[in-house]
């Protein structure tokens, strides 16, 4: 929806863009489609989610090894910090975005 608003704003504000759009609308729309935000790209989004999820799993496994391993010791606060940051990042990435009215 924000892409459509940006397109309409560009048509209203930029006369060169408006004349190009009137002459060849399909090519202009294809160019605007290529300018989409990287987070909207599904492939990049999945890569980021997998990296954050992998960091979460790795910190949990290493923390569990420190806690229950042969030489049991207290879990380093670094692993707790990484795990909680990853949980927050995943919650932010996977939560549904609010709808524009």
C-alpha positions in Angstrom: 0.0 0.0 0.0 2.8 2.4 0.8 4.3 1.7 -2.7 1.1 2.9 -4.3 1.1 6.0 -2.1 4.7 6.7 -3.1 3.8 6.3 -6.8 0.8 8.7 -6.5 3.0 11.2 -4.7 5.7 11.0 -7.4 3.0 11.5 -10.1 1.7 14.5 -8.4 5.1 16.1 -7.5 7.3 15.3 -10.5 6.2 16.4 -13.9 8.9 14.5 -15.8 7.9 11.3 -14.0 4.2 12.0 -14.9 5.0 12.5 -18.6 7.1 9.3 -18.6 4.2 7.5 -16.9 1.7 8.7 -19.5 4.0 7.6 -22.4 5.0 4.2 -21.2 3.2 3.2 -18.0 4.2 -0.5 -18.0 7.9 0.3 -18.1 7.6 2.9 -15.3 5.6 0.5 -13.2 8.3 -2.2 -13.7 11.0 0.3 -12.6 9.0 1.2 -9.5 8.5 -2.4 -8.7 12.3 -2.9 -8.7 12.7 -0.1 -6.2 10.9 -2.0 -3.4 12.3 -2.1 0.1 14.7 -5.0 0.8 12.7 -6.2 3.8 9.8 -6.8 1.5 11.9 -9.2 -0.5 10.9 -12.6 0.7 14.3 -14.2 0.1 16.2 -11.6 2.1 13.6 -11.8 4.9 14.0 -15.5 5.2 17.8 -15.3 5.3 17.6 -12.8 8.1 15.0 -14.9 10.0 17.2 -18.0 9.6 20.3 -16.2 10.8 18.6 -14.8 13.9 17.0 -18.2 14.6 20.4 -20.0 14.2 22.0 -17.5 16.6 19.2 -18.2 19.1 19.6 -22.0 18.8 23.4 -21.7 19.1 23.3 -19.6 22.2 20.7 -22.0 23.8 22.8 -25.0 23.0 26.0 -23.5 24.3 24.3 -22.2 27.4 22.8 -25.6 28.1 26.3 -27.2 27.6 27.8 -24.7 30.1 25.0 -25.5 32.5 24.7 -29.3 32.2 28.2 -30.2 30.8 30.9 -32.2 32.5 32.3 -29.1 34.2 29.0 -27.5 35.1 29.3 -23.8 35.7 27.1 -20.8 35.6 25.9 -19.7 32.2 27.7 -16.6 31.0 25.6 -13.5 30.7 26.7 -13.1 27.1 24.7 -16.1 26.0 21.6 -14.9 27.9 22.0 -11.5 26.3 22.3 -13.0 22.8 19.3 -15.3 23.3 17.1 -12.6 24.6 18.1 -10.2 21.8 17.3 -13.0 19.2 13.9 -13.7 20.7 13.1 -10.0 20.5 14.3 -9.7 16.9 12.3 -12.8 15.9 9.2 -11.4 17.6 9.6 -8.1 15.8 10.2 -9.8 12.4 7.4 -12.3 12.6 4.7 -10.2 14.2 2.1 -9.0 11.8 2.4 -5.4 10.7 -0.4 -3.0 11.6 -2.8 -2.3 8.8 -2.9 1.2 7.4 -6.3 2.9 7.6 
